[in-house]
Amino acid sequence: MLAPSTIAQLLQNARRQIAQALQLPDAEARIEAQALLRQAVGAVSRAWLIAHEHDIPSPAQAAVFQQLLQRRLAGEPVAYLLGEREFYGLDFSVTPAVLIPRPDTETLVDAALTRIPPTTPCRVLDMGAGSGAIAIAIARHRPQARVTGIDSSPTALEVARDNARKLGAGNAEFHLSHWFAALAGEQFDVIVSNPPYIAADDPHLAQGDLRFEPAAALASGADGLDDIRLIVRAAPAHLVGGGWLLLEHGYDQAEAVAKLLRKAGFGEVGSGADLAGVMRVTQGRLP
């Protein structure tokens, strides 16, 4: 009968399996293995794992870890397995009902914060709020702003509202709406959105984490721009004069989005790069 494995042995075996099965770099596979084992033994810290590397987890803890590991080896995202993801320095709850917040989207928050005065009341709209990551990050950094997040998914809104409560974003509220449908007559100083922008036939939709994320939040027509066209076309009626519209988009869409903004009458159109240097956010100002 084999002796029970120590924490160090479990991590070593899991790292090797994750790296091989998911074609991940060794360092990334190690971080994932640690995250899964931390969850299994009671949400402990990485430092705890290192300090207790010679300990032997209980049979129940080892069983939970193996269940999590097998789900990860099948491709299920770590964020869904753990039920959380860090974004803009905040820990957000996530479920399969929402997109997993990604570091590149912090570029959109950065850009929005430059357009939102830190001490003056204003209204901000986040379209397609999902987990509420964008709206809540903005609300926490601009306490004078009233931030409204909308989404067409009731289950996503439950996640967003829970995150707002947990993270103390009392100036953020979330409502059910398919884009601007429920916002008749309302106007905002700043509108931000990370809408679906992947082409419907993009092979990446059948790869990696995207396989497990809500399809309606990912794909948008033959060229990925259907929802962006809708937002750009309708946004002027919901912006005050001088208001800003900021959109996250795909790696090769900055020029197309900029053209749409100019055609809709926006000025001061420009794009900003994400952490990898890819033009990821394009914005424009209503005259």
VMD Tcl script that draws the C-alpha trace (Angstrom):
set ca {
  {0.00 0.00 0.00}
  {1.40 3.39 -0.97}
  {2.16 5.85 1.78}
  {0.02 9.02 1.81}
  {1.54 11.89 -0.12}
  {2.93 14.99 1.55}
  {1.93 18.50 0.50}
  {5.19 18.84 -1.42}
  {4.61 15.57 -3.28}
  {1.01 16.45 -4.13}
  {2.12 19.81 -5.51}
  {4.93 18.31 -7.56}
  {2.69 15.70 -9.17}
  {-0.12 18.19 -9.82}
  {2.25 20.74 -11.33}
  {3.59 18.15 -13.75}
  {0.09 16.99 -14.76}
  {-1.24 20.51 -15.27}
  {1.76 21.60 -17.32}
  {1.49 18.56 -19.56}
  {-2.28 18.42 -19.97}
  {-2.85 22.14 -20.50}
  {0.47 23.05 -22.14}
  {1.20 25.68 -19.48}
  {4.62 27.02 -18.47}
  {6.01 25.31 -15.38}
  {5.75 28.42 -13.22}
  {2.09 28.94 -14.11}
  {1.29 25.27 -13.51}
  {2.93 25.50 -10.08}
  {0.80 28.52 -9.13}
  {-2.36 26.71 -10.23}
  {-1.45 23.57 -8.27}
  {-0.84 25.67 -5.18}
  {-4.14 27.50 -5.59}
  {-6.08 24.25 -5.83}
  {-4.37 22.70 -2.81}
  {-4.83 25.87 -0.75}
  {-8.55 25.63 -1.46}
  {-8.67 21.93 -0.59}
  {-6.98 22.23 2.80}
  {-8.95 25.27 3.97}
  {-8.14 28.43 2.01}
  {-4.66 28.69 3.50}
  {-1.90 30.98 2.20}
  {0.99 30.05 -0.07}
  {3.31 30.69 2.86}
  {1.40 28.08 4.86}
  {1.90 25.51 2.13}
  {5.64 26.16 2.09}
  {5.90 25.98 5.88}
  {3.94 22.70 5.97}
  {5.34 21.01 2.86}
  {6.13 17.82 4.79}
  {2.63 17.57 6.29}
  {0.22 14.94 5.03}
  {-3.29 16.26 4.26}
  {-6.24 14.37 5.66}
  {-7.90 11.81 3.36}
  {-10.84 14.19 2.94}
  {-8.56 17.08 1.98}
  {-6.62 14.90 -0.45}
  {-9.87 13.74 -2.04}
  {-11.11 17.31 -2.52}
  {-7.76 18.25 -4.04}
  {-7.90 15.36 -6.51}
  {-11.44 16.34 -7.52}
  {-10.35 19.93 -8.17}
  {-7.27 18.74 -10.03}
  {-9.24 16.45 -12.34}
  {-11.66 19.27 -13.18}
  {-8.71 21.55 -13.96}
  {-7.08 18.87 -16.13}
  {-10.35 18.74 -18.08}
  {-9.89 22.45 -18.80}
  {-12.24 24.05 -16.26}
  {-10.90 27.51 -15.35}
  {-9.20 27.91 -11.98}
  {-11.32 30.98 -11.24}
  {-14.50 28.91 -11.44}
  {-12.98 26.13 -9.35}
  {-11.99 28.58 -6.61}
  {-15.03 30.82 -7.04}
  {-12.96 33.99 -7.11}
  {-10.56 36.11 -9.13}
  {-8.51 39.16 -8.20}
  {-9.11 42.28 -10.31}
  {-7.79 45.78 -9.73}
  {-6.62 44.83 -6.24}
  {-10.03 43.45 -5.22}
  {-11.15 39.83 -4.77}
  {-14.29 39.19 -6.83}
  {-16.58 36.21 -6.56}
  {-17.09 34.58 -9.96}
  {-19.33 31.81 -11.23}
  {-19.89 30.26 -14.69}
  {-22.65 32.87 -15.13}
  {-20.04 35.61 -15.65}
  {-16.87 36.21 -17.59}
  {-13.66 35.79 -15.64}
  {-12.13 39.25 -15.02}
  {-8.80 39.56 -16.82}
  {-5.78 41.81 -16.23}
  {-6.12 43.37 -19.70}
  {-9.49 44.82 -18.69}
  {-7.77 46.85 -15.97}
  {-6.70 49.04 -18.90}
  {-10.35 50.02 -19.35}
  {-10.66 50.95 -15.66}
  {-7.45 52.98 -15.82}
  {-8.73 54.89 -18.84}
  {-12.12 55.50 -17.26}
  {-10.61 56.85 -14.05}
  {-8.77 59.52 -16.02}
  {-12.18 60.74 -17.30}
  {-13.99 60.67 -13.94}
  {-13.24 63.53 -11.53}
  {-12.13 62.24 -8.11}
  {-14.05 64.78 -6.01}
  {-17.02 65.83 -8.19}
  {-20.32 63.89 -8.39}
  {-20.98 62.32 -11.78}
  {-22.86 59.41 -13.32}
  {-21.04 56.42 -14.80}
  {-22.58 53.54 -16.75}
  {-20.97 50.11 -17.15}
  {-22.65 48.14 -19.92}
  {-22.51 44.34 -19.71}
  {-21.41 44.39 -16.07}
  {-21.01 40.63 -15.55}
  {-19.36 40.09 -12.16}
  {-19.41 43.84 -11.57}
  {-15.61 44.02 -11.66}
  {-15.37 47.16 -13.80}
  {-18.22 49.05 -12.13}
  {-17.08 48.18 -8.61}
  {-13.42 49.01 -9.27}
  {-14.50 52.42 -10.58}
  {-16.91 52.95 -7.68}
  {-14.25 52.14 -5.10}
  {-11.78 54.58 -6.65}
  {-14.33 57.33 -7.32}
  {-16.58 57.45 -4.23}
  {-18.29 60.65 -5.44}
  {-19.48 58.92 -8.62}
  {-22.79 57.12 -8.93}
  {-22.01 53.99 -10.92}
  {-24.73 52.00 -12.67}
  {-24.03 48.55 -14.08}
  {-26.43 46.84 -16.47}
  {-26.54 43.28 -17.76}
  {-29.09 41.15 -19.60}
  {-28.41 38.13 -17.36}
  {-30.29 37.96 -14.03}
  {-27.79 35.40 -12.70}
  {-24.86 37.66 -13.56}
  {-26.57 40.53 -11.75}
  {-26.85 38.40 -8.62}
  {-23.07 37.91 -8.70}
  {-22.45 41.63 -9.29}
  {-24.73 42.71 -6.44}
  {-23.11 40.22 -4.07}
  {-19.69 41.56 -5.02}
  {-20.81 45.16 -4.45}
  {-22.02 44.26 -0.97}
  {-18.92 42.25 -0.13}
  {-16.52 44.92 -1.38}
  {-18.32 47.89 0.12}
  {-19.24 49.62 -3.15}
  {-22.33 51.39 -1.87}
  {-22.25 53.85 -4.78}
  {-22.62 51.05 -7.37}
  {-26.02 49.66 -8.37}
  {-26.96 47.01 -10.92}
  {-30.03 46.65 -13.13}
  {-31.41 44.28 -15.74}
  {-31.22 45.71 -19.26}
  {-30.28 44.59 -22.73}
  {-27.85 47.38 -23.51}
  {-29.81 50.67 -23.40}
  {-33.31 49.12 -23.50}
  {-34.20 49.92 -19.87}
  {-32.41 53.28 -19.75}
  {-34.84 55.52 -21.64}
  {-34.22 59.16 -20.83}
  {-31.15 58.51 -18.66}
  {-27.85 60.24 -19.35}
  {-24.35 59.72 -18.01}
  {-21.04 61.54 -17.89}
  {-19.02 58.43 -18.75}
  {-20.06 55.13 -20.36}
  {-17.70 52.15 -20.28}
  {-18.14 48.67 -21.70}
  {-16.28 45.43 -22.19}
  {-18.85 43.98 -24.62}
  {-18.71 40.74 -26.60}
  {-16.19 41.31 -29.40}
  {-15.07 37.90 -30.68}
  {-16.12 36.80 -34.16}
  {-18.74 34.05 -34.03}
  {-16.57 31.57 -35.95}
  {-13.31 32.31 -34.08}
  {-11.69 28.95 -33.21}
  {-10.52 30.34 -29.85}
  {-14.11 30.04 -28.60}
  {-13.58 26.27 -28.51}
  {-10.26 26.50 -26.67}
  {-9.05 27.08 -23.12}
  {-11.13 28.94 -20.56}
  {-13.47 30.35 -23.22}
  {-15.12 26.93 -23.55}
  {-16.55 27.33 -20.05}
  {-17.50 31.01 -20.09}
  {-20.95 32.32 -21.14}
  {-21.04 32.40 -24.93}
  {-23.39 35.39 -25.03}
  {-20.70 37.48 -23.33}
  {-18.02 36.55 -25.85}
  {-19.16 36.43 -29.48}
  {-20.81 39.20 -31.47}
  {-21.51 38.57 -35.13}
  {-19.35 37.70 -38.10}
  {-16.63 40.25 -37.31}
  {-17.16 40.54 -33.56}
  {-18.36 44.14 -33.78}
  {-22.16 43.81 -33.77}
  {-22.60 44.83 -30.13}
  {-20.00 47.58 -30.36}
  {-21.86 49.03 -33.36}
  {-25.09 49.02 -31.35}
  {-23.47 50.70 -28.35}
  {-21.72 53.38 -30.40}
  {-24.88 54.14 -32.36}
  {-27.08 54.50 -29.26}
  {-24.61 56.02 -26.79}
  {-24.91 59.70 -27.84}
  {-28.52 59.80 -26.63}
  {-27.35 58.64 -23.20}
  {-24.33 60.90 -22.75}
  {-24.26 64.48 -21.53}
  {-22.46 67.00 -23.70}
  {-18.74 66.40 -23.35}
  {-19.34 62.88 -22.06}
  {-16.98 60.00 -22.80}
  {-17.54 56.52 -24.25}
  {-14.80 53.95 -23.60}
  {-14.82 50.48 -25.16}
  {-12.65 47.43 -24.71}
  {-12.18 45.45 -27.95}
  {-10.13 42.78 -29.68}
  {-6.44 42.97 -30.49}
  {-7.06 43.93 -34.13}
  {-10.19 46.09 -33.78}
  {-8.90 49.47 -32.60}
  {-8.99 51.09 -36.03}
  {-12.48 49.78 -36.81}
  {-13.84 50.96 -33.45}
  {-12.24 54.37 -33.88}
  {-13.95 54.73 -37.27}
  {-17.31 53.83 -35.73}
  {-16.84 56.47 -33.04}
  {-15.93 59.19 -35.52}
  {-18.85 58.27 -37.76}
  {-21.20 58.61 -34.75}
  {-19.93 62.12 -34.10}
  {-17.40 61.50 -31.33}
  {-14.26 63.60 -31.15}
  {-10.91 63.23 -29.39}
  {-10.90 59.59 -30.48}
  {-7.90 57.58 -29.36}
  {-6.77 54.10 -28.32}
  {-4.74 52.77 -25.41}
  {-2.59 49.67 -25.02}
  {-2.99 46.81 -22.55}
  {-0.23 45.14 -20.51}
  {1.07 43.34 -23.61}
  {1.22 46.53 -25.68}
  {-1.88 45.64 -27.69}
  {-4.35 48.43 -28.45}
  {-7.20 47.28 -26.21}
  {-9.35 50.33 -25.34}
  {-10.69 52.98 -27.70}
  {-12.52 56.08 -26.50}
  {-14.20 59.17 -27.81}
  {-15.86 62.32 -26.47}
  {-19.27 63.64 -27.40}
  {-19.16 67.32 -28.44}
}
mol new
graphics top color blue
foreach p $ca { graphics top sphere $p radius 0.5 }
foreach p [lrange $ca 0 end-1] q [lrange $ca 1 end] { graphics top cylinder $p $q radius 0.2 }
display resetview
